[in-house]
Structure formats: structure tokens, C-alpha cells
């Protein structure tokens, strides 16, 4: 879409406000609204100034001036504002016109540019399956003398005897019993359908939606794959729409990986493949799972660098409450065409040559999608460049039920890091693959590590309520 097309759209839709947005290191959106009457061609040449020192992980107060440069291809109308508003996603630049090296969206662009310089292919495609919960209520607090959280849902199995709802409390979803039952058990069909309608209007191509495994309103909506940066843009739209539709319905949505103890968490399985001028490069008919050698090397790069990669794809302390055995958690660093506890799964049902892809199941939606997709691509390309064969390194294929293996057999399988600190340690020891083509920089990695270590420490030093149950009577 050209600048003129955006300006025409503003007139045709009687847009009153233009909302300029960018994403910080943590994956959170920020915005600044400008009257539509003040937006002209110069806006797209000169950008929109803002204070970068107020954004976590960006710049110090002594160098705070930054510029948002809108991408005209991202324009879509906001479905939630009372005044007609057009949203534009932006890249971040310094005042001297240089692309800001800590801007996640610019890093995603650089990863796509690097792919083309390698000669491997012309486009990388991504499709995330981002799971979420829709709760009726959430409460939490952490202070000097008090710490708790509580969430509630009309679907939760713990509410089968709740007096406040009156009688007839059947059809609650049992623990791990939520994998797509029909109504009245699934109470959120219409909410998810409304989310899908608005996603379609925002430019996402919706493939399906359904209730997920956990009790208490876990859901998933799948949208069509696209190139790396466009898919990250689409995931930001996806989360924005889900959060706001839930709010309009008096509910609250969360992408937190493990909001409930003892039931399935929410992951973000990421499907990915590489094409060259429209030709799929991951397919080889008759090979294992119809995977080409290039695809196997890509898997090798993902699994070899996984401990470091997980610091970016699973960047929260809560991520590691999900990455434990027993809940379909992809904790095993192997690949398989059928095993959902494998870190990399190869979809084989109803797959065409163009649909041949690998699925990295470990990530979750606390990840910044621009950084996560870029880091996955860089790991995969490093595998291709260095011909990292996952079969030779003991990463599979493993098509057995891992939970039924003997202790000796399990001992031969590498696992994901057990904590955010362990993942950060791995990233600190293995980041060179991210620096290729100047996609990520050493400054970015150092800044990111410092930011995540401070998060891990903030959780580690706080008193956990369960410690009272374990130790108060000592």
C-alpha cells in the first residue's frame, strides 16, 4: 500500500485519529495517536518523534529522542475505539536516520534480508499457534506481607458446587478435559467467533478456532502463515484483538504460559519453512516425514542452539512452569513426526509439498514474536550453513512415547533448560549464530541478558506462598 493509498483510506473511512505503534523488547505494544488532519506525506518521510528513554530496554535519558517510521503495508482500522482510528505499525530509527539496532521489528526485517544473502532461499514462512485463557476474573498481589493470585472461570471444574451460580452446574470442564467439546460445555464459541471476525477484518486469514485441553477457558485460534515480519505483525494484531474482545465481554484474556497449577499450559507452537522463488525447500518425497536434507539441517540448527534460543522464545520465569514433563510439554530436544513431547514435530497429516514444514513446539507467547521468529530463523540457517545433522547428534528421529522409555533411554535425551536463569546462561555462552549478517548485535544481546536476569532475580528473591505450607511450622 502506497502512502497515497493510506491517505485516501483515511478520507474514505472518515478516520479521525492515526495510531502509530511499535513493540518493545518484552513484546508489548506502545502507541501514540495523531489527529488524522495532521497526517500527510511528510509524516511518512520524517516519522513521528517519541521519548525512547521511557521504554524498557531502549535508550538512556541522555539520548532519548527517537523516531517511529510507519510501514504503510500494516494499515488497518481499530475495531475498539469510539472515534474512527487507523493503526500503523512502525520501525524505530535514531534521529540521524539509522535503523535502531534494538528495535525488534527491524531485527525481524534484517533476518529476512540475511536469508536472501545466504542464497538458501528467498522467503521464510511462519505460522504460530498461540494458545490463551479467557477467565471471568483475575486477582493478584505481591507486597511485603501478602502474596497471592486467584483466577476464576465459569467453566472451571472447581465451580461445580458454587452457590453463587445457583443450581444446574453441570457441564464444567474437567482437568485436562477441554479438547474441543461442544456447547454447553464449551461456553466461549461466540467469543472466539467474534475474535475471528475482527481478525479477518484486520487482514488475518483465519483457518479455525477451538477450545483447548485445559479447563477454565483455554482456547486457540489459527491464522494463515505469512513471511516472518508480517506474521509477527499479525500476532500482535491477534493478541490485541483477543485481549479487547475478552474485555468487551466482561472477561479477561491472558497468554501467560502457566496460569493454572496441575493443568495444561499455553504454548505457541511455531510452524516454519523456507521457499525459494515460490518453491518449497523442506519437501523430499519418500524421505523421513518427506523432509529434505536442507530441512533436517534446519532442524539440527534449532535443536543444537535450543538452550540459548529458549531464552528468546520462552523468556519468562513462568515459561518454565509449563516446560515440565507430563502435560504434552515439549521438553525433549529431539525431532519426531508424531510425538508431541518432542521439541520439534513434523506434521504429516494432509500435508502437501508446499505445506511441508517443521513445528518448533517449545515457544510460548511471552516471547516477542519479532525476536523469536528472527532467532529461530538464524538458528535454522546456522544449521544449514554448517550442515548440522540432528540424526548424527542424537536428536532423533524419536517416534516412541518418551514417557514410556526406560530411565536409561530417557537419560540419553537432552532436555530444555529448567529455569530462565539456565536459558540465559546458555544464551550468554552461545549467541554467535545470532550475530551473522548483523541481524542481532552484541549490544542487543548484552542488554537483553541484563533485562532478563533482572526479571529472574525479581521472582527469585520474593517469598512464595507455597513456602509457608512447606516451612512455616519449622
Phi and psi in degrees as a GROMACS rama.xvg file:
@    title "Ramachandran Plot"
@    xaxis  label "Phi"
@    yaxis  label "Psi"
@TYPE xy
-79.3273  167.398  UNK-2
-59.0419  -42.8197  UNK-3
-62.5459  -37.4742  UNK-4
-63.3157  -38.7188  UNK-5
-65.2823  -44.0365  UNK-6
-63.9026  -37.2349  UNK-7
-65.5057  -39.6738  UNK-8
-62.5591  -40.1781  UNK-9
-58.5959  -41.1742  UNK-10
-71.9392  -45.4656  UNK-11
-61.9091  -38.3186  UNK-12
-92.147  3.04978  UNK-13
52.6791  43.8417  UNK-14
-65.6962  133.42  UNK-15
-99.2531  -31.1203  UNK-16
-134.623  142.333  UNK-17
-111.829  124.476  UNK-18
-103.075  113.967  UNK-19
-96.0647  125.122  UNK-20
-126.788  149.937  UNK-21
-145.213  169.211  UNK-22
-117.262  131.625  UNK-23
-84.3877  -177.021  UNK-24
-62.2921  -30.1599  UNK-25
-82.4566  -4.47357  UNK-26
89.9068  13.0228  UNK-27
-94.4586  142.158  UNK-28
-83.7162  144.979  UNK-29
-129.166  152.597  UNK-30
-146.742  159.185  UNK-31
-141.659  129.346  UNK-32
-105.056  133.646  UNK-33
-121.834  135.948  UNK-34
-55.3123  136.005  UNK-35
-58.1255  -29.8239  UNK-36
-65.5356  -19.4337  UNK-37
-96.2166  0.00108377  UNK-38
-98.5204  121.093  UNK-39
-141.739  -169.723  UNK-40
-59.6218  -34.3855  UNK-41
-63.2825  -30.0016  UNK-42
-59.3132  -37.4511  UNK-43
-83.288  -12.2782  UNK-44
-92.5883  -43.8901  UNK-45
-96.9608  -20.1873  UNK-46
79.853  -170.583  UNK-47
-124.524  123.751  UNK-48
-77.9284  149.437  UNK-49
-155.637  170.699  UNK-50
-93.3492  105.176  UNK-51
-75.0235  -17.4413  UNK-52
-71.7403  -16.5487  UNK-53
-89.7217  1.36316  UNK-54
-104.295  126.236  UNK-55
-54.352  125.238  UNK-56
82.3854  2.0347  UNK-57
-90.6952  -107.906  UNK-58
-118.476  161.501  UNK-59
-76.8501  166.087  UNK-60
-65.3339  -22.5618  UNK-61
-78.3041  -9.30017  UNK-62
-141.35  48.9108  UNK-63
-82.3086  -22.4611  UNK-64
-68.0978  125.83  UNK-65
-139.831  169.18  UNK-66
-132.227  130.832  UNK-67
-91.0248  123.14  UNK-68
-107.435  110.591  UNK-69
-69.4543  142.119  UNK-70
-98.4169  112.047  UNK-71
-63.1489  -24.0649  UNK-72
-70.6066  -12.1246  UNK-73
-97.9596  2.39882  UNK-74
-62.2517  129.737  UNK-75
-153.783  155.692  UNK-76
-84.7092  135.532  UNK-77
-72.624  126.737  UNK-78
-86.7804  -3.15818  UNK-79
-117.579  -1.19604  UNK-80
-96.3738  145.271  UNK-81
-69.6783  -31.8878  UNK-82
-101.9  131.03  UNK-83
-51.4996  122.872  UNK-84
-132.534  134.291  UNK-85
-105.736  131.551  UNK-86
-101.056  136.797  UNK-87
-131.57  128.361  UNK-88
-83.1192  148.04  UNK-89
-127.75  155.083  UNK-90
-99.1509  154.09  UNK-91
-103.352  133.427  UNK-92
-126.176  156.354  UNK-93
-81.0366  164.292  UNK-94
-59.655  -23.6398  UNK-95
-88.0184  9.91815  UNK-96
89.0178  8.42486  UNK-97
-88.3659  142.137  UNK-98
-64.8056  128.979  UNK-99
-75.3894  123.505  UNK-100
-69.6326  -14.8531  UNK-101
-98.8978  3.88767  UNK-102
-77.5682  115.996  UNK-103
-58.1631  -38.9856  UNK-104
-68.6148  -35.0229  UNK-105
-67.5724  -35.8271  UNK-106
-62.5328  -40.9276  UNK-107
-61.333  -44.0757  UNK-108
-60.1906  -43.1423  UNK-109
-65.2683  -33.7499  UNK-110
-63.8489  -41.0243  UNK-111
-66.4098  -39.0537  UNK-112
-65.5158  -39.7968  UNK-113
-63.3978  -41.4462  UNK-114
-52.4377  -45.0117  UNK-115
-68.2323  -30.0792  UNK-116
-74.2477  -22.21  UNK-117
-73.7418  -21.8441  UNK-118
80.0837  1.6136  UNK-119
-71.3483  -46.499  UNK-120
-164.887  178.555  UNK-121
-107.473  -16.88  UNK-122
-154.486  140.217  UNK-123
-109.865  131.282  UNK-124
-109.758  140.07  UNK-125
-131.288  146.959  UNK-126
-146.181  102.023  UNK-127
-85.5251  143.183  UNK-128
-108.064  91.4235  UNK-129
-95.5439  109.837  UNK-130
-86.8979  158.249  UNK-131
-155.307  164.683  UNK-132
-113.729  144.796  UNK-133
-116.478  108.743  UNK-134
-101.24  159.664  UNK-135
-85.8502  -23.5278  UNK-136
-158.556  143.826  UNK-137
-140.64  136.664  UNK-138
-140.857  138.805  UNK-139
-158.086  156.292  UNK-140
-160.695  142.55  UNK-141
-139.115  122.237  UNK-142
-148.67  -168.951  UNK-143
-62.1704  -41.0619  UNK-144
-121.763  15.0165  UNK-145
-155.77  135.282  UNK-146
-153.418  124.364  UNK-147
-163.418  163.18  UNK-148
-140.561  153.682  UNK-149
-152.529  126.625  UNK-150
-122.034  155.676  UNK-151
-143.627  153.624  UNK-152
-152.834  140.339  UNK-153
-62.3137  -21.8362  UNK-154
-83.2163  -16.2026  UNK-155
-60.8194  135.303  UNK-156
-62.2136  -23.2739  UNK-157
-71.6948  -7.63958  UNK-158
-100.334  13.5692  UNK-159
-67.8275  -12.5024  UNK-160
-123.593  16.7757  UNK-161
-71.6829  122.263  UNK-162
-68.9672  -32.4439  UNK-163
-60.0299  -25.4497  UNK-164
-85.8326  -4.9413  UNK-165
80.5511  -154.703  UNK-166
-89.0719  -171.949  UNK-167
55.9231  59.0944  UNK-168
-101.094  32.693  UNK-169
-74.448  177.783  UNK-170
66.6108  26.8956  UNK-171
-75.0079  153.041  UNK-172
-90.5261  120.919  UNK-173
-70.4404  164.923  UNK-174
-56.7211  128.707  UNK-175
59.6713  24.0714  UNK-176
-113.891  19.9529  UNK-177
-98.6103  8.77454  UNK-178
-73.8558  104.116  UNK-179
20.5977  64.7885  UNK-180
-75.4502  156.896  UNK-181
-83.8972  172.714  UNK-182
-63.6837  150.029  UNK-183
-85.4325  -1.52584  UNK-184
-64.0385  -49.1729  UNK-185
-80.5475  108.358  UNK-186
-92.9073  -2.02988  UNK-187
-115.594  18.8716  UNK-188
-54.9447  -50.9726  UNK-189
-68.3728  -35.0564  UNK-190
-63.8539  -46.7311  UNK-191
-64.9569  -37.9235  UNK-192
-63.8263  -38.9038  UNK-193
-65.5362  -40.2173  UNK-194
-57.9256  -44.6254  UNK-195
-64.5346  -39.6997  UNK-196
-59.8249  -45.8372  UNK-197
-70.9035  -33.1035  UNK-198
-63.592  -42.4692  UNK-199
-58.1934  -43.795  UNK-200
-64.7024  -29.3061  UNK-201
-84.7334  -0.486859  UNK-202
106.709  0.111205  UNK-203
-84.7408  140.548  UNK-204
-97.2363  108.33  UNK-205
-84.1968  134.05  UNK-206
-100.415  -38.977  UNK-207
-175.017  165.052  UNK-208
-143.361  156.18  UNK-209
-166.251  164.897  UNK-210
-74.1267  144.026  UNK-211
-99.164  -175.388  UNK-212
-64.4929  -40.0388  UNK-213
-73.3833  158.338  UNK-214
-69.2756  174.378  UNK-215
66.8407  37.2224  UNK-216
86.2885  35.5964  UNK-217
-83.6847  131.721  UNK-218
-137.228  171.756  UNK-219
-150.6  138.407  UNK-220
-126.121  129.215  UNK-221
-104.62  130.863  UNK-222
-119.507  160.534  UNK-223
-64.1976  144.396  UNK-224
-63.2744  160.051  UNK-225
-157.717  -177.682  UNK-226
-66.599  166.6  UNK-227
-54.4511  -58.6291  UNK-228
-67.1861  -39.3246  UNK-229
-63.8597  -36.7884  UNK-230
-67.9198  -39.1997  UNK-231
-62.9484  -42.1462  UNK-232
-57.5642  -44.6951  UNK-233
-64.5778  -35.526  UNK-234
-68.5789  -34.2256  UNK-235
-65.7939  -40.1324  UNK-236
-61.9567  -45.1762  UNK-237
-54.7445  -50.0813  UNK-238
-67.9712  -39.2936  UNK-239
-61.1385  -44.5967  UNK-240
-68.6271  -42.8918  UNK-241
-62.8365  -45.8177  UNK-242
-58.8639  -42.7492  UNK-243
-80.594  -34.504  UNK-244
-65.9355  -41.0136  UNK-245
-58.4385  -44.7258  UNK-246
-63.189  -40.5798  UNK-247
-61.9782  -25.5184  UNK-248
-96.0604  13.2425  UNK-249
72.6761  21.1017  UNK-250
-121.422  -179.117  UNK-251
-137.837  133.073  UNK-252
-105.387  145.622  UNK-253
-140.126  143.398  UNK-254
-103.816  12.0514  UNK-255
-55.2966  130.866  UNK-256
-61.2716  -36.9807  UNK-257
-139.817  76.4468  UNK-258
-81.7002  -16.561  UNK-259
-121.334  136.061  UNK-260
-82.6781  136.187  UNK-261
85.2532  5.76538  UNK-262
-132.435  173.091  UNK-263
-61.5234  143.865  UNK-264
-92.7821  -178.04  UNK-265
-106.242  119.348  UNK-266
-105.643  -177.551  UNK-267
-137.929  81.9553  UNK-268
-66.5907  128.769  UNK-269
-114.073  111.677  UNK-270
-84.0976  140.457  UNK-271
-152.916  149.081  UNK-272
-158.123  166.494  UNK-273
-123.18  137.311  UNK-274
-119.527  156.011  UNK-275
-126.066  109.612  UNK-276
50.3384  44.3262  UNK-277
87.3217  -3.57513  UNK-278
-101.469  128.091  UNK-279
-70.4056  136.705  UNK-280
-104.957  -6.42229  UNK-281
-94.6537  -2.67229  UNK-282
-103.615  133.754  UNK-283
-145.587  106.682  UNK-284
-59.4091  131.752  UNK-285
90.625  -15.0052  UNK-286
-77.2555  175.03  UNK-287
-56.8994  122.737  UNK-288
52.692  23.5661  UNK-289
58.1811  33.5946  UNK-290
-95.2933  135.952  UNK-291
-76.0405  165.153  UNK-292
-60.4301  -38.305  UNK-293
-61.1258  -41.2423  UNK-294
-63.8892  -38.6898  UNK-295
-65.6444  -40.4679  UNK-296
-63.4647  -38.2967  UNK-297
-60.5573  -45.4093  UNK-298
-60.3594  -41.5472  UNK-299
-57.9327  -41.6496  UNK-300
-64.9754  -41.8713  UNK-301
-61.3108  -49.1195  UNK-302
-72.7507  -37.4172  UNK-303
-64.055  -40.7206  UNK-304
-94.7061  4.60389  UNK-305
-53.9167  -45.553  UNK-306
-55.5654  -41.3734  UNK-307
-74.1055  -40.5017  UNK-308
-58.0555  -36.6748  UNK-309
-66.1351  -23.0876  UNK-310
-63.6787  -21.2086  UNK-311
-103.005  -35.2615  UNK-312
-87.2577  -17.3177  UNK-313
-137.505  65.7686  UNK-314
-92.6831  30.5851  UNK-315
-130.305  155.582  UNK-316
-62.8129  -33.3475  UNK-317
-67.9081  -24.9957  UNK-318
-54.5044  -35.1671  UNK-319
-88.2226  -0.471855  UNK-320
-79.5853  -24.4115  UNK-321
-85.2673  -36.4023  UNK-322
-82.4349  64.1882  UNK-323
-130.351  149.853  UNK-324
-64.0694  147.708  UNK-325
111.327  -7.99244  UNK-326
-127.495  41.5379  UNK-327
57.6693  23.2422  UNK-328
-73.9967  129.847  UNK-329
-82.7886  69.3635  UNK-330
-92.5544  -9.42486  UNK-331
-97.7786  124.106  UNK-332
-83.373  71.8731  UNK-333
-139.826  167.796  UNK-334
-118.07  153.456  UNK-335
-159.646  152.125  UNK-336
-91.7002  1.97661  UNK-337
-144.776  -20.0005  UNK-338
-88.0147  118.162  UNK-339
-80.2482  -4.95223  UNK-340
-93.9793  0.53932  UNK-341
-81.1462  143.605  UNK-342
-63.2461  -35.5385  UNK-343
-120.673  121.154  UNK-344
-113.92  145.702  UNK-345
-107.533  107.417  UNK-346
-61.8152  134.059  UNK-347
-127.214  -8.9194  UNK-348
-82.3265  126.599  UNK-349
52.9497  41.6243  UNK-350
-101.526  129.338  UNK-351
-95.5891  169.561  UNK-352
-53.753  -42.0169  UNK-353
-73.5874  -19.8652  UNK-354
-92.1204  -1.49706  UNK-355
-67.9272  128.202  UNK-356
-158.277  170.087  UNK-357
-112.492  152.541  UNK-358
-122.393  110.598  UNK-359
-88.414  111.455  UNK-360
-93.3434  -8.32436  UNK-361
-71.9671  -38.1301  UNK-362
-58.9246  162.954  UNK-363
-138.93  174.439  UNK-364
-85.6131  8.76312  UNK-365
-76.3117  -11.6995  UNK-366
-70.2926  144.1  UNK-367
-73.953  117.432  UNK-368
-63.1565  -33.5619  UNK-369
-63.2923  -43.6929  UNK-370
-72.5229  -43.0642  UNK-371
-64.3473  -47.6502  UNK-372
-65.6031  -40.797  UNK-373
-62.3814  -43.7199  UNK-374
-65.7139  -40.4845  UNK-375
-61.9219  -44.6255  UNK-376
-61.2985  -42.5961  UNK-377
-64.5375  -38.6987  UNK-378
-65.4834  -43.7802  UNK-379
-64.5497  -41.654  UNK-380
-66.0938  -34.242  UNK-381
-64.9382  -36.6075  UNK-382
-63.4332  -40.343  UNK-383
-68.2412  -45.6107  UNK-384
-59.2194  -42.5947  UNK-385
-100.914  8.28256  UNK-386
49.6087  54.029  UNK-387
-78.8128  104.134  UNK-388
-88.6499  112.461  UNK-389
-64.6062  -25.6349  UNK-390
-68.8048  -38.4484  UNK-391
-72.8864  -22.1981  UNK-392
-99.6558  7.77628  UNK-393
80.8742  22.6012  UNK-394
-95.0414  16.5353  UNK-395
114.771  -167.838  UNK-396
-72.3292  148.277  UNK-397
-130.417  104.409  UNK-398
-106.69  17.3449  UNK-399
-92.0288  164.715  UNK-400
-72.8004  108.726  UNK-401
-61.9384  -32.4782  UNK-402
-70.8858  -14.1287  UNK-403
-100.125  2.74537  UNK-404
-73.0456  158.011  UNK-405
-71.187  163.5  UNK-406
-59.4772  -37.3975  UNK-407
-64.6635  -43.1192  UNK-408
-65.5167  -42.4278  UNK-409
-62.9933  -33.4618  UNK-410
-65.0467  -18.5528  UNK-411
-87.0098  -5.3923  UNK-412
-99.2763  124.727  UNK-413
-70.135  144.734  UNK-414
-114.462  165.136  UNK-415
-68.8782  161.534  UNK-416
-55.7867  151.6  UNK-417
-91.2409  -14.5845  UNK-418
-145.28  165.282  UNK-419
-63.0038  -38.6602  UNK-420
-59.155  -41.8044  UNK-421
-64.5172  -39.9912  UNK-422
-65.5333  -39.968  UNK-423
-64.6901  -40.4491  UNK-424
-58.6117  -42.0054  UNK-425
-64.9611  -40.732  UNK-426
-64.955  -38.871  UNK-427
-63.2253  -30.1265  UNK-428
-90.9816  -15.9471  UNK-429
-145.374  87.9976  UNK-430
-134.881  -2.74361  UNK-431
-58.5276  -34.5726  UNK-432
-63.1943  -25.6812  UNK-433
-78.5155  -20.7398  UNK-434
-84.5929  -11.3126  UNK-435
-58.6502  137.195  UNK-436
66.751  12.9509  UNK-437
57.9166  30.9389  UNK-438
-67.1539  -59.287  UNK-439
-99.2211  159.645  UNK-440
-120.16  161.093  UNK-441
-61.1542  -37.9511  UNK-442
-59.8784  -43.7186  UNK-443
-62.634  -47.0013  UNK-444
-60.9464  -45.7053  UNK-445
-62.163  -44.287  UNK-446
-63.7195  -42.3568  UNK-447
-64.2578  -44.5425  UNK-448
-60.9325  -44.4678  UNK-449
-60.9819  -42.7728  UNK-450
-62.9747  -44.4559  UNK-451
-74.5466  -32.4045  UNK-452
-65.0433  -36.2333  UNK-453
-66.4919  -35.6395  UNK-454
-64.9185  -47.1589  UNK-455
-61.1337  -40.9768  UNK-456
-66.744  -40.5545  UNK-457
-58.6439  -36.0684  UNK-458
-77.756  -42.4078  UNK-459
-63.0316  -34.8119  UNK-460
-84.9143  -6.8951  UNK-461
-90.0171  149.176  UNK-462
-77.5556  130.62  UNK-463
-93.9067  136.497  UNK-464
-54.35  -33.9293  UNK-465
-67.8437  -21.6416  UNK-466
-64.4014  -29.4203  UNK-467
-65.2879  -40.9494  UNK-468
-65.727  -36.6302  UNK-469
-80.1217  -37.3388  UNK-470
-125.749  -9.53008  UNK-471
-60.9535  -33.0756  UNK-472
-88.3334  15.6265  UNK-473
